[in-house]
Structure formats: structure tokens, C-alpha cells
Amino acid sequence: MLKEFKKFALRGNMIDLAVGMIIGSAFTSIVNSLVNDMIMPVVSIFTGKVDFSNWFVSLDGSSYATLEAAQAAGAATLNYGTFISNIINFVIMAFVVFLFVKGMNKLKKEEPKAPSTTKKCPFCKSDIALEATRCPHCTSELEQEA
């Protein structure tokens, strides 16, 4: 059983997954900081410094000044403001990740395409070797290109 676990744990895919998780965790903290410390303050200028975290509905029918007060009283709440805030954070994070991936793709060099080794038969449209003088599919004679 130990040998089987060792074989499973040291597979290339598992190592790649572990590295991806570690880098993803570090990247998440960077993106969270970007969203919370750089972008959300700018968004709050346009939204009038709205605090979404205090947008809630108390399900017991009472009125509370803040979400913390409702939670301290033990009231069940629908925290739709936190949900809205999380949606905004998700959209911003998704956009940042999109820009990151787009930038990484630009850094990759495209490998040159290998020269073609086939051509199309002008009669049956099958793929045939470049040097062919007769199509093996329809047996048509092909003109040789100079």
C-alpha cells in the first residue's frame, strides 16, 4: 500500500497540481490585495462610499443598525450586501486573471509550422504526398509542378 501511495503521490500530474495550488494560493492573495487595496477604493468614489457589508434583511422582523448588531442578537439575516460585494470582487478578479493570462500568452513564442508534406488532389480533394504523380484514391494523373 505504501509503494502504491508513493507511486500515486510522485506522479508528474500530482506534482504539477501541487505547484499549481501553491502558486494559485499566492496569486489569490496578490489579486485580493489588488482588489481590496487598489480597485475597491476607486470604486467606492463612484458608489458614494457605500458599505455593502451592512446591506442585509433581518428574518426575525426586527430592525438593526448594523449586521454585527443583528448577528450579536442572534437574528437570522440575508446578507445580500456581502453577496453583491463578493460578486464585484469576483468580476474584478476574473478580469485581472484574464489580463494576466492574456499577457502570458503574448510572451509565448509561436512555434513555426512544419512545412506541409501533402497536397490536395484537384479531382477528388484527398490528401496525397507532394511527390505523387498519380492520386492513390481516384487514380487521376497529376501535373508535376516545376
C-alpha positions in Angstrom: 0.0 0.0 0.0 2.9 2.4 0.8 4.5 1.7 -2.6 1.2 2.4 -4.3 0.7 5.6 -2.5 4.3 6.7 -3.3 3.7 5.9 -7.0 0.5 8.0 -6.9 2.0 10.9 -5.0 5.1 11.2 -7.1 3.3 11.1 -10.4 4.0 14.1 -12.6 0.4 15.3 -12.6 0.3 15.4 -8.8 3.5 17.4 -8.6 2.1 19.8 -11.2 -1.2 20.1 -9.3 0.6 20.8 -6.0 2.8 23.5 -7.6 -0.3 25.0 -9.3 -2.2 25.1 -5.9 0.7 26.8 -4.2 1.1 29.4 -6.9 -2.7 29.8 -7.1 -2.8 30.5 -3.4 -0.1 33.1 -3.6 -1.7 34.6 -6.6 -5.0 34.8 -4.8 -3.5 36.9 -2.0 -2.0 39.2 -4.6 -5.3 39.6 -6.5 -7.2 40.1 -3.2 -4.8 42.9 -2.3 -5.2 44.5 -5.7 -9.0 44.4 -5.5 -9.3 45.4 -1.8 -6.5 47.9 -1.6 -6.3 49.4 -5.1 -9.5 48.9 -7.0 -12.3 49.0 -4.4 -11.2 52.4 -3.0 -11.6 53.8 -6.6 -15.0 52.0 -7.0 -16.1 53.5 -3.6 -15.5 57.0 -5.0 -18.1 56.3 -7.7 -20.6 54.5 -5.5 -20.5 57.2 -2.8 -18.5 55.1 -0.3 -21.4 52.6 0.1 -20.7 49.9 2.6 -22.2 46.8 1.1 -21.5 44.7 4.2 -24.3 46.5 6.1 -26.9 45.7 3.5 -29.0 42.9 5.0 -32.5 41.8 5.8 -33.3 40.5 9.2 -35.6 37.5 9.1 -36.9 37.9 12.6 -38.8 41.2 11.6 -36.7 43.4 13.9 -34.6 46.4 12.7 -30.9 46.5 13.5 -28.4 49.3 12.7 -25.6 47.0 11.5 -25.1 43.5 10.5 -22.9 42.9 13.6 -25.7 44.1 15.8 -28.1 41.7 14.2 -25.7 38.8 14.5 -24.9 39.7 18.1 -28.7 39.5 18.8 -28.8 36.0 17.2 -31.1 37.1 14.4 -31.0 35.2 11.1 -30.1 37.5 8.2 -30.0 37.5 4.5 -26.6 39.3 3.8 -27.3 40.4 0.2 -24.8 43.3 0.5 -21.9 40.8 1.2 -23.1 38.8 -1.7 -23.1 41.9 -4.0 -19.6 42.7 -2.7 -18.4 39.2 -3.5 -19.8 39.4 -7.0 -18.0 42.6 -7.6 -14.8 41.1 -6.2 -15.2 38.0 -8.4 -15.8 40.1 -11.6 -12.7 42.2 -10.9 -10.6 39.1 -10.0 -11.8 37.4 -13.2 -10.8 40.4 -15.3 -7.4 40.6 -13.6 -6.8 36.9 -14.2 -8.0 37.4 -17.8 -5.4 40.2 -18.3 -2.7 38.1 -16.7 -3.4 35.1 -18.9 -3.6 37.3 -22.0 -0.2 38.8 -21.1 1.3 35.4 -20.5 0.0 34.2 -23.9 1.7 37.2 -25.6 5.0 36.2 -24.1 4.8 32.7 -25.6 6.5 32.4 -29.0 4.5 30.7 -31.6 6.3 27.7 -33.0 6.8 27.8 -36.7 4.5 25.5 -38.6 6.2 22.5 -40.2 6.2 22.6 -44.0 3.4 20.7 -45.5 4.1 17.2 -46.8 0.8 16.7 -48.5 -1.3 18.4 -51.1 -4.9 18.1 -52.2 -5.8 16.1 -55.3 -7.5 18.6 -57.7 -10.0 15.9 -58.7 -11.1 14.1 -55.5 -9.8 16.5 -52.9 -8.0 13.8 -51.0 -4.7 14.4 -49.2 -1.8 13.0 -51.2 2.0 13.2 -51.0 3.7 16.2 -52.6 5.8 14.0 -54.9 2.8 11.9 -56.1 2.3 11.8 -59.9 -0.9 9.8 -59.6 -3.6 10.0 -56.9 -3.9 6.8 -55.0 -7.6 7.4 -54.3 -9.0 8.3 -57.7 -6.0 7.2 -59.8 -6.0 10.6 -61.7 -2.7 11.6 -63.2 -1.4 14.8 -61.6 0.6 17.5 -63.3 4.1 18.0 -61.9 4.8 21.5 -60.7 8.1 22.9 -61.8 
